[in-house]
């Protein structure tokens, strides 16, 4: 039995999860998914994609999240993944170095047919499928990174399609999981070069769509009977050179949704910049800055390349600024709110550009003697008078080590939904997925109300 077959067997034999902690984390992930997706309901790029798929047409069977509208399963997966990720407001996982829920949940929801009588898909099995999807995505991420990410691959896209395919196969107990691995893996693509453009968000939708079409093609009778983890020509060999081979001994010990866990956000920019934002806000609270009095600003990242996602040092638009440490630090030091409007395609104001020009990035090997982690950021401001201020951040707000409260998560959802009663109804039914509410019932209750 090869490694892919062993992995498939482990997944197929995984019982429906009842562990309270794991289920609570899954419920939090589903809640955050809806908050992230519904917040983007009026996003201009989402509207463009919606117009395209409406014009394309097709058999209406799957839910477009937040729309009283159905589409083909592949269209729904594409659109839902795009919308969930298009504000960069959705969750992150450190092992993945990407966004798991936007892909996995978009694919799972799109797999449910709303044009036929309910099939009573067990809500507990749905949550387990989601957890397994994250486990696979994190397992692959741990195996191919950091090389994979630093080489320029966008892990949300390259790993997400495989993970979402696994989740669908588990949900419906499909007999072809080993083949599904290979067929999903051969479709893996996505470049980090596209960060700061709408195509970055399309990656999440494409990965979800790949999962739907993988399962549908195999159901139709196509075959892909190959070991996708072949040591010479398989996924790890191609996408993760010079990395340790994938091992299965630590599967679900603990589940990766628990440790290291999902990172939730209440901001619309890359999580790698959260360190910078927290440092900037704390520095601003110490002293409100007159930019003319600043000589230079140092952004020190540890370890080196931990800023790999922050590809813009001199962004020209707020959209690019989502992936710019300099832009986000300038906003905080000038006292601007980090709201959605700051990350639009509009040009960046001159005063922000002037402050960014005083910034330089430095790097150092993370020290382990500090009380916290081996990844951190230090921001140091030197003034013309010679005085200095500095701030170190190890665990930004929203990270698993510094999480948001349940009420803060509810407020994120409420902001997106815009209605107290609808918010509470949605939260209650997400909870009920773990208590017997079927996935079909859940979707029937909400697709015409959200």
Helices and strands as residue ranges (DSSP letters): H 3-12, H 20-39, H 44-56, E 62-63, E 70-71, H 73-85, E 92-93, H 100-110, H 123-144, H 147-151, H 155-172, H 177-185, G 192-194, H 198-219, H 235-239, I 257-261, E 262-263, G 271-273, H 274-286, G 291-293, E 294-302, H 318-321, H 325-333, G 340-343, H 350-356, E 359-363, E 376-383, E 388-393, G 400-402, H 406-417, H 420-432, G 433-435, H 439-446
